[in-house]
Amino acid sequence: MTKSLALALLGLAGLAASQSPTPTPTPTPTPSPTPPPAPTHKSALGGYNLQSCWAEGSVRALSGAFTADDAMTLEKCMAFCHGYNYWGTEYGRECYCGNSLGAGSAAVPIDQCNMVCGGDPSEYCGAGNRLELYSTTVSITTPTGTLAHKPTIAPYTMVGCWAEGATNRALNNGGTSSPSMTNEKCADFCKAYRYFGTEYGSECHCGSYLADDSKAAPLADCNMLCAGDQFEYCGASNRLELYMNPNIAGGAPEQPPAAGDFSLVGCQTEGNNTRALAGASTAADNMTNEVCATFCKDYEYFGTEYGRECYCGNALATSSAASPKTDCGMLCGGSNVQYCGGSNQNVAIDLESFANHAGRSTVTTEDVLLLARKNPDLQRLMQGYVDERKAARGQHRPAAASRGRGRGGRRGPRGGATRLSGR
């Protein structure tokens, strides 16, 4: 083959190669997403053992604490119920705790707890009226008994179901709460008081009296089981399972008519954007009206508020107004037999009289003038009296013996002695 022919053949081969189509690359397959793990029933968790799927009865299977969270997990519920014997998740987001199981509740097939947890789709969190139930024991011993309202817990007898007051607790001499609460435990805690009551399954309240605005409620309203005994009722939300010891004297607290050298004016609101009494103030957990009276001894008024606060002043703010006495229903921190105002309500107390404050049975003109200089209300009263007397003199010339004497039982700034009562 000649050289020229070889070159020609090579050229034709190159031309053919340039005109052939480019091969299409083979696509790389996209991997399928890894499916989430299938949810499981965890057999044990942090010292608790799965018992079963548990059906609610006519009352809650677990009547201790409760919480709900759209991101609920078994771990969250376990942490929330720390200290309880049982806990369980329900409806994917609810968590219940208790130390005993409610009467009428029972185990059901585990596949009835088929809702995943809102915060972890790999876990089951019960279902409607079904608890994913865990306990501190491997097996459950179902206690026996009859659920009932106990008529007596010696020396206490049951009064009934009692509604909390609109503004005050029915019993406000102290209380406690426990994840193992029973009426017997509450009776022992409140043994120094005439009344005790259990509420919301785990709360206990004591008192020497019942708040005025509390009242009896239907017995059926007290339908929550005691956290520590599934065969006892321990009130409900805002409902007390109320008991009384007839051997302990009762008697409601009162607002004393006098404290120190001061006499009671009544319940008074705070002013608009100002304190009703704008002088000195103090606060103490052992507050009483006597303590406040001593602190405010150099003022014309004092008032106690919120059970522990004390305010002084020489006049009430003009925007302060009288309020119903029931608004001042908080007990003093240092006394369970007297009130110390309320929330944003002062029990405003005025001087009974300047004479008592000065330690004398009479006052002189100088005493009255001294008091008037510190009391704008008294200044206006005295000025009104002076104007009244001037007008009277313009119509009649009084006898010398009546000069300076007022009408209607009052005495003026002149004329001997007066007993100036607080208003």
Beta strands, then each sheet from edge to edge (+ up, - down):
strand 1: 44-45
strand 2: 48-55
strand 3: 66-68
strand 4: 86-90
strand 5: 94-98
strand 6: 106-108
strand 7: 116-117
strand 8: 120-124
strand 9: 130-135
strand 10: 152-153
strand 11: 156-163
strand 12: 175-177
strand 13: 195-199
strand 14: 203-207
strand 15: 215-217
strand 16: 225-226
strand 17: 229-233
strand 18: 239-244
strand 19: 258-259
strand 20: 262-269
strand 21: 281-283
strand 22: 301-305
strand 23: 309-313
strand 24: 322-323
strand 25: 331-332
strand 26: 335-339
strand 27: 345-351
sheet 1: 1+ 2- 6+
sheet 2: 1+ 2- 9+ 4- 5+ 3-
sheet 3: 7+ 8-
sheet 4: 10+ 11- 15+
sheet 5: 10+ 11- 18+ 13- 14+ 12-
sheet 6: 16+ 17-
sheet 7: 19+ 20- 24+
sheet 8: 19+ 20- 27+ 22- 23+ 21-
sheet 9: 25+ 26-
end
